[in-house]
């Protein structure tokens, strides 16, 4: 594996040492209304990370083979601009080259709103006729011949047969193939759309979508948009596209569908019944190339999907990784964790990383308490469950008032587990708004007991750093595991300026396979500055 040149390492070290200290936090994601995860100004920290990446570009090693090394050395995980999936997609597509770097760098740092795109042919990769980032009425060029529309999660688009958003119409809230779509009158919408109106998805009231009143000082606000939460927490229409290539084997359609059903059974529990599944069709498409990206493009040209989510399953050995983009996921196999991981990206989740508290070293996607890692897991982690709208107001408690007034507090938490609805009055997590940053620290107990999924013992306490993410879109909710310790630890553990120590727990034992397994129902922590 090629390494950074000594000059590149020295340049990166000098830039970073002049820009951050031991307690440095990533720059704020907060934006004006309607903004995205992008920042208008490149911070010195982001500039340093990009300069480091550029040394890999110059060495010809900004590629998938060196991704883990680049990610850790350049600390791209600290910047939303480099963590929402676009940069990774470009690296995997072999576009992070010296010839492309200037344009790619500008693309990475430029504001990127979720766009409604109208296309000329009946698939999601055809030529874009017009884009729209804002709500309101948009008129198409004369005789534009629209045949497909991309609709971001949280938006609804009403397509009109006449200008100025008048006349025959139909409203869609997923990517839609107009060759198979009709107006209210029954007339085909293909090539007949002359204008369209963009609006937020209408959302019904729910205990999982709540406001924090001015006098609710311990309420933890969810900054994910209400319209996005409404669009996520509904019945997901899913189309399966099975990709075949002569000489390679693709899993059977029944196997693919059974895996998806299993993932959505978990989603139904974790979301408290808000998310469900409806298969809207399946399709087998033959491709002619064994090149990963070429095959994906061929498949998308033939898929013409109008579902909330399109699941493409690739022939074995064609692609080295699974990935997600917009409302589609491409899977290289049938591991349920891969499906949950890539669907999580579609729903707005980024990777779950781990920082070693003793060395500061960060490991990419190494938090096994979340599907958004590369390890087996039971669920998403608590900051991600909260971002998806799968927790209620009373299940998280903000601890800043108690810490600010007395310097310490005690909280008793119940384990997250499958996140099924519970009659317990105990919260799932304690949340510290980290002063002077847009970051939070979520303190939670992921599992009540050890099981066969991973090696997380029952009652283990995790502390996660996560962004508030005001105005974020795309793959926004990434987390950093800052501390991990058992419920019987006698030591204090530092995380983002707080010191955490277990002071009590409740548990019982069950017999399984001749062994005694401890099952925790609560863990009490003392938390101080």
C-alpha positions as CSV (number, residue, x, y, z in Angstrom):
1,X,0.0,0.0,0.0
2,X,1.4,3.4,-1.0
3,X,1.8,6.0,1.8
4,X,1.7,9.8,1.8
5,X,4.9,11.3,0.8
6,X,6.9,12.8,3.7
7,X,6.2,16.3,2.3
8,X,2.5,15.5,2.2
9,X,2.6,14.3,5.8
10,X,4.5,17.4,7.0
11,X,2.1,19.7,5.1
12,X,-0.9,18.0,6.6
13,X,0.6,18.0,10.1
14,X,1.5,21.6,9.9
15,X,-2.0,22.6,8.8
16,X,-3.7,20.5,11.4
17,X,-1.5,21.6,14.3
18,X,-2.2,25.2,13.5
19,X,-6.0,24.7,13.3
20,X,-7.1,22.4,16.1
21,X,-6.3,21.4,19.7
22,X,-7.1,18.3,21.6
23,X,-10.7,19.4,22.3
24,X,-11.3,20.6,18.7
25,X,-14.9,20.0,17.5
26,X,-16.0,19.9,13.8
27,X,-17.4,23.2,12.4
28,X,-21.1,23.9,12.8
29,X,-23.6,22.5,10.3
30,X,-26.2,25.1,11.2
31,X,-27.6,26.9,8.2
32,X,-30.3,29.4,7.4
33,X,-33.7,28.1,6.6
34,X,-33.7,25.9,3.5
35,X,-29.9,25.3,3.6
36,X,-28.1,22.0,3.5
37,X,-25.3,20.3,5.2
38,X,-22.8,22.4,3.2
39,X,-21.0,25.4,4.7
40,X,-20.7,28.7,2.7
41,X,-17.1,29.2,3.9
42,X,-14.3,26.6,3.9
43,X,-13.0,26.5,7.5
44,X,-9.3,26.1,8.1
45,X,-9.9,22.6,9.4
46,X,-11.8,21.6,6.2
47,X,-9.1,23.2,4.1
48,X,-6.5,21.1,5.9
49,X,-8.4,17.9,5.3
50,X,-8.8,18.7,1.6
51,X,-5.1,19.5,1.3
52,X,-4.4,16.1,2.8
53,X,-6.7,14.4,0.3
54,X,-4.9,16.3,-2.5
55,X,-1.7,14.6,-1.6
56,X,-3.4,11.3,-2.2
57,X,-4.8,12.6,-5.5
58,X,-1.3,13.7,-6.6
59,X,0.1,10.2,-5.6
60,X,-2.6,8.5,-7.6
61,X,-3.9,6.8,-4.4
62,X,-7.3,8.6,-3.9
63,X,-9.0,5.3,-4.6
64,X,-11.0,2.6,-2.9
65,X,-7.9,0.5,-2.1
66,X,-6.5,3.3,0.0
67,X,-9.8,4.6,1.3
68,X,-9.5,3.6,5.0
69,X,-5.9,5.0,5.1
70,X,-7.0,8.3,3.5
71,X,-10.2,8.6,5.7
72,X,-8.1,8.2,8.9
73,X,-5.1,10.2,7.9
74,X,-7.0,13.2,6.4
75,X,-9.8,13.0,9.1
76,X,-12.5,13.4,6.4
77,X,-14.9,12.0,9.0
78,X,-14.8,15.3,10.8
79,X,-16.5,17.2,8.0
80,X,-20.1,16.8,6.8
81,X,-18.9,18.0,3.3
82,X,-16.9,14.8,3.0
83,X,-19.1,12.4,4.9
84,X,-22.5,12.6,3.2
85,X,-21.7,9.9,0.6
86,X,-20.8,12.0,-2.4
87,X,-17.0,11.9,-1.9
88,X,-17.1,8.1,-1.2
89,X,-19.2,7.6,-4.4
90,X,-16.7,9.5,-6.4
91,X,-13.8,7.6,-5.0
92,X,-15.5,4.3,-5.7
93,X,-16.3,5.5,-9.2
94,X,-12.6,6.2,-9.7
95,X,-13.2,9.9,-10.3
96,X,-10.8,11.1,-7.5
97,X,-8.0,11.8,-9.9
98,X,-5.6,14.6,-10.7
99,X,-7.5,15.4,-13.8
100,X,-10.8,15.7,-11.9
101,X,-9.6,17.1,-8.6
102,X,-10.2,20.8,-9.2
103,X,-13.8,20.2,-10.2
104,X,-14.4,17.5,-7.6
105,X,-13.1,19.8,-4.8
106,X,-15.5,22.5,-5.8
107,X,-18.3,20.1,-6.0
108,X,-17.6,18.8,-2.5
109,X,-17.5,22.2,-0.8
110,X,-20.4,23.8,-2.8
111,X,-23.8,24.1,-1.2
112,X,-26.0,21.1,-2.4
113,X,-29.7,21.4,-1.7
114,X,-31.9,18.4,-2.3
115,X,-33.1,18.9,-5.9
116,X,-36.2,17.9,-7.7
117,X,-35.0,16.9,-11.2
118,X,-37.1,16.4,-14.3
119,X,-35.5,14.1,-16.9
120,X,-36.1,13.4,-20.6
121,X,-36.3,9.6,-20.5
122,X,-38.2,7.1,-18.4
123,X,-35.3,6.3,-16.0
124,X,-33.2,8.0,-13.2
125,X,-30.0,8.4,-15.2
126,X,-31.3,10.2,-18.3
127,X,-30.6,13.8,-19.2
128,X,-31.8,16.4,-16.8
129,X,-34.2,18.9,-18.3
130,X,-34.7,21.1,-15.3
131,X,-33.8,21.3,-11.6
132,X,-35.5,23.0,-8.7
133,X,-34.3,23.4,-5.1
134,X,-37.1,25.6,-3.8
135,X,-40.7,25.1,-3.1
136,X,-43.2,26.8,-5.5
137,X,-44.2,26.6,-9.1
138,X,-41.7,25.9,-11.8
139,X,-42.4,26.0,-15.6
140,X,-40.7,23.7,-18.0
141,X,-39.2,24.8,-21.3
142,X,-41.5,24.6,-24.2
143,X,-42.1,21.0,-25.4
144,X,-39.5,19.7,-22.9
145,X,-40.8,16.1,-23.1
146,X,-40.4,15.2,-19.4
147,X,-40.5,11.5,-18.7
148,X,-39.0,11.0,-15.2
149,X,-38.9,13.1,-12.0
150,X,-36.5,12.7,-9.0
151,X,-38.2,13.6,-5.7
152,X,-36.1,14.0,-2.5
153,X,-37.3,12.5,0.7
154,X,-39.6,15.0,2.4
155,X,-40.8,16.7,-0.8
156,X,-43.9,16.2,-2.9
157,X,-44.2,17.3,-6.5
158,X,-47.5,18.1,-8.3
159,X,-47.1,17.7,-12.0
160,X,-49.4,19.8,-14.2
161,X,-50.4,19.5,-17.8
162,X,-50.6,23.3,-18.3
163,X,-48.3,26.2,-17.4
164,X,-48.3,28.1,-14.2
165,X,-49.2,24.9,-12.3
166,X,-52.7,24.7,-13.6
167,X,-54.8,22.1,-15.4
168,X,-54.8,18.3,-15.2
169,X,-52.4,17.2,-12.4
170,X,-51.0,14.3,-10.3
171,X,-48.9,14.5,-7.1
172,X,-46.0,12.2,-6.5
173,X,-43.7,11.9,-3.4
174,X,-41.2,9.3,-4.8
175,X,-38.9,9.2,-7.8
176,X,-41.4,8.6,-10.6
177,X,-41.4,7.1,-14.1
178,X,-43.9,9.3,-16.1
179,X,-44.2,6.6,-18.8
180,X,-46.3,4.7,-16.3
181,X,-48.0,7.6,-14.6
182,X,-51.4,9.2,-15.3
183,X,-52.9,12.6,-14.5
184,X,-56.1,12.7,-12.5
185,X,-58.1,12.5,-15.7
186,X,-56.5,9.3,-16.7
187,X,-54.4,10.8,-19.5
188,X,-50.7,9.8,-19.6
189,X,-48.3,12.2,-17.9
190,X,-45.4,11.2,-20.2
191,X,-44.2,14.1,-22.4
192,X,-47.3,16.1,-21.2
193,X,-45.9,17.9,-18.1
194,X,-45.6,21.7,-18.6
195,X,-45.1,22.8,-15.0
196,X,-44.7,21.4,-11.5
197,X,-45.1,22.6,-8.0
198,X,-42.7,21.5,-5.2
199,X,-43.9,21.4,-1.6
200,X,-43.1,19.8,1.7
201,X,-44.8,16.5,2.5
202,X,-47.9,16.9,4.6
203,X,-47.4,15.3,8.0
204,X,-49.9,13.9,10.4
205,X,-49.4,14.5,14.2
206,X,-47.4,11.8,16.0
207,X,-45.9,11.3,19.5
208,X,-42.6,10.8,17.7
209,X,-42.7,14.2,16.0
210,X,-42.7,16.7,18.8
211,X,-41.8,20.3,19.7
212,X,-39.9,21.4,22.8
213,X,-41.7,24.1,24.7
214,X,-39.8,27.0,26.2
215,X,-40.2,25.7,29.7
216,X,-39.1,22.1,28.8
217,X,-35.5,22.6,29.7
218,X,-34.7,18.9,29.5
219,X,-36.4,18.2,26.2
220,X,-34.1,17.1,23.4
221,X,-35.1,18.6,20.1
222,X,-35.0,16.6,16.8
223,X,-33.7,18.9,14.1
224,X,-34.6,16.5,11.3
225,X,-37.3,18.3,9.3
226,X,-40.9,17.4,10.1
227,X,-41.7,16.8,6.4
228,X,-38.7,14.5,6.2
229,X,-39.8,12.6,9.3
230,X,-43.3,12.3,7.8
231,X,-41.8,10.9,4.5
232,X,-39.5,8.4,6.3
233,X,-42.1,7.1,8.7
234,X,-44.7,5.6,6.4
235,X,-45.2,2.6,4.2
236,X,-42.1,2.2,2.0
237,X,-42.9,1.0,-1.5
238,X,-39.9,-1.1,-2.6
239,X,-39.0,-2.4,-6.1
240,X,-36.4,-5.2,-6.4
241,X,-34.2,-5.2,-9.5
242,X,-32.2,-8.4,-9.9
243,X,-29.1,-7.8,-12.1
244,X,-27.7,-10.8,-14.1
245,X,-24.6,-11.3,-16.2
246,X,-23.6,-14.3,-18.1
247,X,-21.1,-16.4,-16.2
248,X,-22.0,-14.9,-12.8
249,X,-24.6,-15.9,-10.2
250,X,-27.2,-13.5,-8.7
251,X,-29.2,-14.5,-5.6
252,X,-32.8,-15.7,-6.4
253,X,-35.6,-13.1,-6.2
254,X,-37.3,-15.0,-3.4
255,X,-34.0,-14.9,-1.3
256,X,-33.7,-11.1,-1.9
257,X,-37.3,-10.5,-1.0
258,X,-37.1,-12.6,2.2
259,X,-34.0,-10.6,3.3
260,X,-35.8,-7.3,2.7
261,X,-38.9,-8.6,4.7
262,X,-36.6,-9.5,7.6
263,X,-35.0,-6.0,7.6
264,X,-38.4,-4.3,7.5
265,X,-39.7,-6.5,10.3
266,X,-36.9,-5.0,12.4
267,X,-37.8,-1.5,11.2
268,X,-41.4,-2.0,12.2
269,X,-40.4,-2.8,15.7
270,X,-37.7,-0.1,16.0
271,X,-39.9,2.6,14.5
272,X,-42.8,1.6,16.8
273,X,-45.0,0.6,13.8
274,X,-44.4,3.8,11.8
275,X,-42.5,2.1,9.0
276,X,-43.9,-0.8,6.9
277,X,-43.2,-2.5,3.6
278,X,-45.0,-2.9,0.3
279,X,-43.4,-4.6,-2.7
280,X,-44.5,-2.8,-5.8
281,X,-42.8,-5.0,-8.3
282,X,-39.7,-6.9,-9.3
283,X,-37.6,-7.0,-12.4
284,X,-34.6,-9.0,-13.7
285,X,-32.3,-7.1,-16.0
286,X,-29.4,-8.5,-18.0
287,X,-26.3,-6.4,-18.2
288,X,-23.4,-6.9,-20.7
289,X,-20.5,-5.5,-18.7
290,X,-18.6,-7.0,-15.7
291,X,-17.4,-3.5,-14.8
292,X,-19.2,-2.5,-11.6
293,X,-20.1,1.1,-12.5
294,X,-21.0,0.3,-16.1
295,X,-23.3,-2.5,-14.9
296,X,-25.0,-0.3,-12.4
297,X,-25.7,2.3,-15.0
298,X,-27.1,-0.3,-17.5
299,X,-29.4,-1.6,-14.8
300,X,-30.7,1.8,-13.8
301,X,-31.4,2.6,-17.4
302,X,-33.7,-0.4,-17.6
303,X,-35.2,-0.2,-14.1
304,X,-37.7,2.7,-14.5
305,X,-38.7,2.5,-10.9
306,X,-41.3,4.7,-9.2
307,X,-40.8,3.3,-5.7
308,X,-39.8,4.9,-2.4
309,X,-36.8,2.6,-2.5
310,X,-35.3,0.6,-5.4
311,X,-33.1,-2.3,-4.3
312,X,-30.6,-3.4,-7.0
313,X,-28.9,-6.8,-6.3
314,X,-25.6,-7.4,-8.2
315,X,-24.1,-10.6,-9.4
316,X,-21.5,-12.1,-7.1
317,X,-18.0,-10.7,-7.4
318,X,-19.0,-7.8,-9.7
319,X,-18.6,-5.0,-7.1
320,X,-16.3,-4.9,-4.1
321,X,-18.8,-3.0,-1.9
322,X,-22.5,-2.2,-1.6
323,X,-23.5,1.4,-1.8
324,X,-26.5,3.8,-1.7
325,X,-27.5,7.0,-3.4
326,X,-30.7,9.0,-3.6
327,X,-33.5,6.4,-3.3
328,X,-31.6,3.4,-4.5
329,X,-29.3,0.8,-3.0
330,X,-26.9,-1.5,-4.7
331,X,-26.2,-4.7,-2.8
332,X,-23.4,-7.2,-3.5
333,X,-25.0,-10.0,-1.5
334,X,-27.9,-10.9,0.8
335,X,-26.5,-10.1,4.3
336,X,-29.3,-8.4,6.2
337,X,-26.9,-6.0,7.9
338,X,-25.8,-4.7,4.4
339,X,-29.4,-4.0,3.5
340,X,-30.0,-2.2,6.8
341,X,-26.8,-0.2,6.4
342,X,-27.5,0.9,2.8
343,X,-31.2,1.7,3.5
344,X,-30.0,3.7,6.5
345,X,-28.0,5.9,4.0
346,X,-31.2,6.5,2.0
347,X,-33.0,7.5,5.2
348,X,-30.3,10.0,6.1
349,X,-27.8,8.2,8.2
350,X,-24.0,8.3,7.8
351,X,-21.4,6.0,9.3
352,X,-20.9,5.1,12.9
353,X,-17.3,5.6,13.8
354,X,-15.2,4.9,17.0
355,X,-12.6,7.1,18.6
356,X,-10.2,5.4,21.0
357,X,-10.3,7.5,24.2
358,X,-6.7,6.8,25.1
359,X,-5.0,7.4,21.8
360,X,-7.5,9.5,19.9
361,X,-7.2,7.1,16.9
362,X,-10.4,6.9,14.9
363,X,-11.7,3.7,13.2
364,X,-14.1,4.1,10.4
365,X,-17.5,2.4,10.6
366,X,-16.4,0.4,13.7
367,X,-19.3,1.0,16.1
368,X,-21.0,-2.4,16.3
369,X,-23.9,-0.9,18.2
370,X,-25.2,0.4,14.9
371,X,-26.1,-1.1,11.5
372,X,-24.1,1.9,10.1
373,X,-20.8,0.1,10.8
374,X,-19.1,-2.7,9.0
375,X,-19.9,-5.1,11.9
376,X,-23.0,-7.2,12.8
377,X,-25.5,-5.2,14.9
378,X,-29.0,-5.4,16.3
379,X,-30.2,-1.9,15.5
380,X,-29.1,1.7,14.7
381,X,-27.6,3.5,17.7
382,X,-29.6,5.9,19.8
383,X,-28.6,9.2,18.1
384,X,-29.7,7.6,14.8
385,X,-32.9,6.3,16.1
386,X,-33.7,9.8,17.4
387,X,-32.8,11.3,14.1
388,X,-35.2,8.9,12.3
389,X,-38.0,10.0,14.6
390,X,-38.2,6.5,16.3
391,X,-38.0,7.9,19.9
392,X,-40.5,9.9,21.9
393,X,-40.0,13.1,23.8
394,X,-39.9,11.5,27.3
395,X,-37.4,8.9,26.2
396,X,-34.4,11.3,26.1
397,X,-33.4,13.7,28.9
398,X,-31.3,16.7,28.4
399,X,-28.7,17.0,31.3
400,X,-27.3,20.5,30.7
401,X,-29.6,22.2,33.2
402,X,-28.6,19.8,36.0
403,X,-24.9,19.9,35.1
404,X,-24.9,23.7,34.8
405,X,-26.6,24.2,38.1
406,X,-24.8,21.7,40.3
407,X,-21.9,20.3,38.3
408,X,-23.2,16.8,38.3
409,X,-26.3,14.6,38.0
410,X,-27.5,11.0,38.1
411,X,-29.6,9.3,35.5
412,X,-31.0,5.8,35.3
413,X,-31.4,4.5,31.7
414,X,-33.1,1.4,30.3
415,X,-31.4,-0.5,27.5
416,X,-32.3,0.3,23.9
417,X,-32.4,-3.3,22.6
418,X,-34.8,-3.6,19.6
419,X,-36.3,-0.2,20.5
420,X,-39.7,-1.7,20.9
421,X,-42.4,0.4,22.6
422,X,-42.1,0.1,26.4
423,X,-44.2,0.8,29.4
424,X,-41.1,1.7,31.4
425,X,-40.9,5.2,32.7
426,X,-37.1,5.2,32.4
427,X,-35.4,7.2,29.5
428,X,-33.4,5.5,26.8
429,X,-30.7,8.2,26.8
430,X,-29.1,11.2,28.5
431,X,-28.1,14.0,26.1
432,X,-25.4,16.7,26.7
433,X,-25.4,19.7,24.4
434,X,-21.6,20.2,24.1
435,X,-21.0,23.9,24.8
436,X,-19.7,26.1,22.0
437,X,-20.4,23.5,19.3
438,X,-23.3,22.1,17.2
439,X,-22.5,18.7,18.7
440,X,-24.3,16.5,21.3
441,X,-23.2,13.6,23.5
442,X,-25.8,10.8,23.7
443,X,-25.3,8.4,26.6
444,X,-27.1,5.1,26.2
445,X,-27.1,1.4,27.0
446,X,-27.5,-0.4,23.6
447,X,-28.3,-3.9,24.8
448,X,-30.0,-5.6,27.7
449,X,-27.9,-8.8,27.3
450,X,-25.2,-10.5,25.3
451,X,-26.6,-12.4,22.3
452,X,-25.2,-14.0,19.2
453,X,-25.0,-10.9,17.1
454,X,-21.9,-9.2,18.5
455,X,-19.8,-9.0,21.6
456,X,-21.6,-6.1,23.3
457,X,-22.3,-7.3,26.8
458,X,-25.6,-6.5,28.4
459,X,-25.7,-3.2,30.3
460,X,-22.6,-1.8,28.5
461,X,-22.7,2.0,28.4
462,X,-21.9,3.9,25.2
463,X,-21.3,7.6,24.7
464,X,-21.8,8.9,21.2
465,X,-20.9,12.3,19.7
466,X,-23.4,13.3,17.1
467,X,-24.3,16.6,15.3
468,X,-27.5,18.5,16.0
469,X,-27.7,18.9,12.2
470,X,-29.8,21.9,11.9
471,X,-31.0,22.0,8.3
472,X,-29.1,18.9,7.3
473,X,-30.1,16.9,4.3
474,X,-28.7,13.7,2.7
475,X,-26.5,11.3,4.6
476,X,-26.2,13.5,7.6
477,X,-26.5,11.7,10.9
478,X,-23.0,10.1,11.4
479,X,-21.8,9.3,15.0
480,X,-18.6,8.9,16.8
481,X,-18.4,6.5,19.7
482,X,-16.4,8.4,22.4
483,X,-16.5,6.0,25.3
484,X,-17.6,2.4,26.1
485,X,-17.6,0.7,29.5
486,X,-19.4,-2.0,31.5
487,X,-22.2,-1.3,34.1
488,X,-20.0,-2.6,36.9
489,X,-17.0,-0.4,36.2
490,X,-15.6,1.3,39.2
491,X,-13.8,4.0,37.2
492,X,-14.8,7.3,35.7
493,X,-14.8,7.5,31.9
494,X,-14.3,10.8,30.0
495,X,-16.3,11.7,26.9
496,X,-16.5,15.2,25.3
497,X,-15.7,17.0,28.6
498,X,-18.0,14.9,30.8
499,X,-17.0,12.2,33.3
500,X,-19.3,9.2,33.5
501,X,-19.3,6.5,36.2
502,X,-21.8,3.6,36.8
503,X,-23.2,3.7,40.4
504,X,-26.0,1.1,40.1
505,X,-27.9,-1.4,38.0
506,X,-30.7,-3.8,38.0
507,X,-30.5,-7.2,36.4
508,X,-31.6,-10.8,36.5
509,X,-30.3,-14.1,35.2
510,X,-31.8,-16.5,32.7
511,X,-30.7,-20.0,31.8
512,X,-29.9,-20.7,28.2
513,X,-28.1,-23.8,26.8
514,X,-26.8,-24.7,30.2
515,X,-25.4,-21.2,30.7
516,X,-26.5,-18.4,32.9
517,X,-27.0,-15.1,31.0
518,X,-27.4,-11.8,32.8
519,X,-30.2,-9.5,31.5
520,X,-30.0,-5.8,32.5
521,X,-33.1,-3.7,32.9
522,X,-31.4,-0.5,34.0
523,X,-28.1,1.2,34.6
524,X,-27.6,4.3,36.8
525,X,-24.8,6.8,36.0
526,X,-23.3,9.7,37.8
527,X,-22.3,12.3,35.3
528,X,-20.1,15.4,36.1
529,X,-18.1,18.0,34.4
